[in-house]
C-alpha cells in the first residue's frame, strides 16, 4: 500500500512531467514574440536552448521522482517483534546482525545486563 507521503511525491512527479511536456508545446508559440523584443533578438537561440533544457530537466526530474517512489522497498514499521524477557521491541543491527532492544523504562539493569539509555537503542554484547 502506498503511504500518503509517497502519494504526494508521485503527484508532484506527475506535475513536473506535465509541466515539462507543456513547456515543449509552449516554446514554439512564444519564441516569435521573444524575437520581436529588440534586447533579446541577438540571444534568441540561447533562450530557446535554455527553455528546452528546462523542459528536459522537468520531465527527467519528475520521471525520476515517480520511479524512485514506485521502486523503493517498504520502509521499517512499528510491527517489530517484542523481546520475550524484557517486553521491549527489538530490531537487528544493520552491520552486525546482533539484536538491539529499545527501552522506555527507568535507568536500571535488566535480566540481559543491559542498561537502558533514553538516547536510543541499546546493543547487547552477547559474545
N, C-alpha and C positions, 0 to 999 in steps of 0.2 A: 504494500500500500504506500502511496506517495504522501509524504508529510506536507503540511501547509507551506513550510518554508521552501520545499522543493517545487511545489506548485507555483509559488510566486516566482521562483527563479526560472522555471520553464516559460511562464507567461512573459517574463522580462526578455528571455532569449528570443521568443517568437516576435515580440515587439521590435527587437533590434533587427531581426531578419526582414521583417516587413518594411521598416523604415529604410534599410539599406536598399531593398528592391525598389521602393518608391523613389529613392534618390536617383537610381539609374533611369527611371522613366521621366523624371523631372529635369535632369540636366540638359537634354537636347532642347527643351522648351525655354529654358532660362538663358542659355548661352547667347542667343542673338540679342537679348536685352542687355547682357553684360558687355557685349562687343560694342554697343552703341554708346556706352559710357566712355568718355574720352580718356580718363585716367587709367582705365583697365584695358584699353584696346591693345596695348603692347604686351600684356601678360595674360591674354585670354587662354592660351594653351596651358600655361602653368595653373591657372584657376580651374580649367577643365580637368587637368590631371589630378589636382588636389581633391576636387569633388568626387571623381570616380574612385580615388584611393579611399576617401571617407566611406563611400558606399561599400567597397570591398571589405574594409575593416568592420563596418557594422554587421554585414552579413556573416563574415567569418567569426566574429566575436559572439554573435547570437547563436550561430550553429554550434560553436564550441561549448557555450553555456548549456544548451539543450542536451548535447551529447554527454557532457560531464554529469548532469543531473540524472539522466536516464541510465547511464552505465555504472554509476558508483554503487559500491556494495552498501547494504544497510548498515547504519551505524550502531553503536552499542545501545543497549536498552537497560532498563531498570530491572529486568526479569533475570537477574543473576542468581545462581544457586546460593543457598544460605549454608554457612558453616555449621556442622552438626553440633559441635561442642559449645561454641560461643553465641550462635544465633545471628552472627554478622554476615552481611553479603560478602562474597569473595569473587575475585577475578584472577585470571592467570597473568603473571608478569610478562610483559611483551618480549623481553630479551631472554630471560632465564627459564620461563615457563613455570616458575615457582608460584605457589598460591599466595595471594595477598588477602588480608582481611581488613575491613574498614570498621571502625568503632565510633560510636557517638556517646559512649558512657563516660563515667568518671575515670581519671587517670589512675588506674590500678592494674596490677598484673593479673592475667587470667590463666587458665589451665595450660596454655601453649607457651608460656613465658614470653609473651609479647606485651609491650607497654603501649596502650592506646595513646595516640597523639592526635590532637584535633586538627593538625595542619595537613593531614592527608592519609592515604592508605599506609598500612604497616606491612613490611615484608618480613615474613617469618624465615628464620635461618634454621632449617631442619636438615642439617648435614650429618 
